[in-house]
Amino acid sequence: MKLSKKQFKQDFEERLTSKFATDLTKAGYQEIYDALASVVKHYYANIWVSDNQYKDETGKKQAYYFSIEFLPGKMLKSNLLNLGMLKTVREGLEDFGIELDEVAKVEPDMAIGNGGLGRLASCFMDSLASTGLPGNGNGIRYRYGLFKQKIIDGYQVELPDSWLNNGNPWEVRRADKAVEVTFGGEVWLEDDGKGNLIPHYKDQERVLAVPYDTPMIGYENTTVNNMCLWRSEVPEELDPKFQNLEYMRQTSMLSAELYPDDSNYDGRLLRLKQEYFFVSAGLQRILHHYKGTQKKDIRRISDYIAVHINDTHPALCVPEFMRLLVDDYGVGWNRAWDTTVKVMSYTNHTILSEALEKWPEEMVKQLLPRIYQIIVEIDRRRTAELLPKIGASLVHNTRIIKDGQIHMANLSIIGSHSTNGVAKLHSDLLKDVELHDFYEIYPERFNNKTNGIADRRWIQIANERLSGIIDETIGKSWRHDLDELKLLKNFKDDEKTLEKLQKAKYDDKLRLAALIKEKNGIIVNPDAIFDVQVKRLHAYKRQLLNALHILKLYFDLKENPELDRVPRVFIFGAKAAPSYHYAKSIIKCINEIANMINNDQTVKDKLKVVFMENYNVSLAEMIIPAANVGEQISLASKEASGTSNMKFMLNGTLTIGTLDGANIEIFEAAGDGNNFVFGLTKDEVYEYYRNGNYNARDIFEQNPVVNRILNALIDGTIPNIKSEGREIFDSLTVYNDEYFVLRDFNDYVRAQADLEKLYRDPKAWAQASLMNIANVGRFSSDRTVKEYADDIWYIKAKKE
Ligand SMILES: *Cc1c(COP(=O)(O)O)cnc(C)c1O
């Protein structure tokens, strides 16, 4: 959008005065931020209105991405960038003596998600709009986001994230689009005399679902999609039975808290209620729009909408859509089922068995009696149809209801036309192992969609310096098409370009060093290798392997302080689920290892360890650009894709990693020698599982280095470490090291040594860094969402 600096300054000053009855001399940052957001909103409002009009008039098919989590981070700069106003606004504010970056600090980091899953949903939102695809989000407007993490005495402490306290300027409450969602009570079916079974209800608990719309603005185009988030409220006319405080409390609880469990299944009733709440509300709104407003033929609804089930949390989309079609819109069962399967599609995000969602039949029956009936009927009909065709064992293994439980992945696969994994390796594992029985029955439904990242946020916003250097080198086309970065390859031997890249990295390291000093009080050497592991804390991600290697480096230096080592700064950022005891113990250990090393004068600035608290999207935007090395060291087969690996690659960071998830595709794309690969392969891991012959204790006893390090966890070497040291020691030596940390240790040490060797050759390192950037194009989520659009949703981009 064309906006002159003059116009902006005028609009901004006016808004500040009209909104807060103040002026520039007296306004605080909160007021400046609110006034600025309000001006920006004014700029995009018309584009939003006309794009909605365009969508309605053309009647084009739209996709709806149902996700129980989104992790957008801050929106101010991203909106400005996408509107093409970042520079104008920055300069306009400068004229007033205001720093845009200072204003941006006021915005809370919107964290209504845990980690990769929610961040992927938000990257998709940006990419859908930026590629002109009509694709919208549907989720929950949690009153409290993911907890804020404090580190106290080395321990994680969780504080509430009350992110809405100062309001949210980007959202629009649409009270007129509210719908009702019902729970519990009784339901029975009665024949209406024409052979139709009509449900009748009694004593249902009603909840009002109110949508809040947040615009998802495309990058320099005219597309504005919608992220719809639902808030639960008490309906106006309440049955006397429910006029009590307990009901009021429960109703508001429904959209109060995000479950802080990244991948563990949490069986509480409230979670099931949340899942049905946003699924039912979202589908009702969609159907109202198409049937009520647009007057489309309900029997052809699959021509107009696609609904995506992001992991199994929205799996109730399948029976709820059936309920709406059959009960509310009078579509016959068979037609409704065909339609549902055509509309729905599903992404699997993990094979960790503790993350596979199952709900007790009894619970579903009580909370969602009609949905329960429909699930039973889906299961019954399918079983009757398939038994004669494919035999008892395949049918049994793939049933939705088994052993008194409802299997949400099974429901999602059976009720949709597409099941995808999120990286090649992961999708192959689904087909060959984890979902093999389903693959035998529905081979055509399985496909891969390797994850991606919204490159605009992760380089144009997070790393303006690097972005500028790339512009100088190859022009600006890469800002619209990340594949264009391949032009950088022509500069692989150009000393000037390599020097500029090094300089940019160095400046980003200085910026992070300043932040570390401010937050942690630790002074780090900007010439050191910045070696970063940032992601949720989980045993399978193996932060422990990193920590054990740090101990090795430390003991090497203790033994020989003159050792010729490239200085290193290890940087961690990670939240642990509050109920995940083991993960929290690892945080404690890392912090105590850090205290020991950072306070030991003998290692000086050759080794520093920094744990940055409260890892979130904004912190990621500060840390990742400054990383020389990114740690992607999960046990092969456990990390479905990973996306921070892609953010690092985009920022010229070299990866040290296992052959897991998207790492494999990253290593392949970047080319040999440009990253550091180590560890067991997926096949080797599965071979151990088959033979049951892994013995961690043997490694502990036979490898003197491992022996020394592990003993340090329990012999008092690390001051202030408590039972956590023993707990971790035991997990490795007594409970046989579930994630093969000790098995991969030696090869990891080898890869780390290779890395250090390359770092001593700055030119070679810079070349490898350049090759990572040059080959990152396919990891743009623009590519990913285009594949979803073409292969799964059948939606088309708007022509500009
Ligand atoms: C990208 C991102 C993640 C996902 O990181 P992985 O290393 O892929 O698990 C998690 N949290 C935040 C804040 C992110 O930006």
The ligand as an ORCA input file, in Angstrom:
! r2SCAN-3c Opt
* xyz 0 1
  C      10.266    -22.569     15.722
  C       9.877    -22.583     17.131
  C       9.693    -23.798     17.797
  C       9.938    -25.129     17.137
  O      11.299    -25.482     17.315
  P      11.838    -26.957     17.025
  O      13.298    -26.847     17.245
  O      11.494    -27.261     15.607
  O      11.168    -27.861     17.984
  C       9.339    -23.764     19.130
  N       9.151    -22.606     19.786
  C       9.320    -21.417     19.173
  C       9.113    -20.172     19.961
  C       9.684    -21.362     17.830
  O       9.843    -20.177     17.231
*
